[in-house]
Amino acid sequence: MNAPLTLRDIARQAGVSLATVDRVLHNRPGVRPDTVRRVRDAMARSSFQPHAAASELARARSRRFAFVMPEGANLFMQQIEAHLGELANWMAARRLTVDVVTTDVFDSAVLAGKLEDLVGRVDGVAVVALDHPNVRAAINDLVESGAKVVTLVSDVPSSRRHHYVGVDNIAAGRTAAGLVGRFIGGRSGRVAIVAGSQGLRDHAERIFGFTQVMTSEYRQLQVLPVAEGHDVDDRSEHLMRRLLAETSDIVGLYNVGAGTAGVAKALTESGRADDVVFVGHDVTAVTRKLLLNGVMDAVISQNPGHEARSAVRVLLALARGEPLLSEQEAIRIDIVMRDNLP
């Protein structure tokens, strides 16, 4: 007698993850119509009995994941953490526990040490990573120990990490440059860049994409050397005040990471906010207010809820040896202005 089909058999036949089949079975939102059709067709062809899903989930072993996140008041990262909290019931149903660990992601030795502390203690790690040899080695040690590792928001592609969850940051930087250049119009002058750290892959790639477009398409504009504020408001404010004091012809400003409140404070108090085109990243309480009052002109956005859910789904699929649905895990780049604020 043939063994009864399981939930994994249906997922394999439909080419989706186990979690996706579970959502279709329980009519939960977030699954594309064509994916729902594929899953239901696979069930129909196999005369699948839905009770197999519940029994398989009941037999699933418990797993523990760690999310290694930046310490401090980074509002976007706090949004990711909040969305992880909203997944508590979903994770509990799958016997999954997620611990959030905060650390100084700008210090390679500190970050590497935090990752090394997780070896042998967790089944998977999502990390906002600094692209540095120490961090690459720590990621590789985690993978060697059997843990699944995904990089979140900022990648370390030369490591043995299993997957990256985040936007195409070169494209995000190019998008920011296109907005700054178009909003400035025919004026000439200088463009300032404030970043957290060029050691963060997402910041380095955004700067690369931004500079690539500015130097090739807006040659009347000169890009100033990058100022690194470590995503801290006070430090970013100090750097921006100095840039404005030393450079009278700044007409554009690109804030690559966080520290937006500090940058905006310096710009506003200089009295030059109306003359400087200001583009940054992520829709937060701070950037929302700055868009509404006209200090910021546009925000390059990525969905923190999608990134939190995707990182958990990917780690769980990797731990279970299930296929990833790449279309579902792709993170979009959105352009948000005052008139289309979500």
Secondary structure, DSSP 8 states (H G I E B T S, - for coil): ------HHHHHHHHTS-HHHHHHHHTT-SS--HHHHHHHHHHHHHHT--THHHHHHHHH---EEEEEEEE-S--HHHHHHHHHHHHTHHHHHTTTEEEEEEEE-TT-HHHHHHHHHHTTTT-SEEEE--B-SHHHHHHHHHHHHTT-EEEEESS--TTS--SEEES--HHHHHHHHHHHHHHHHTT--EEEEEEES-TTBHHHHHHHHHHHHHHHHH-TTEEE---EE-TT-HHHHHHHHHHHHHH-TTEEEEEE-SS-HHHHHHHHHHTT-TTTSEEEEE---HHHHHHHHTTS--EEEE--HHHHHHHHHHHHHHHHHT----HHHH----EEE-GGG--
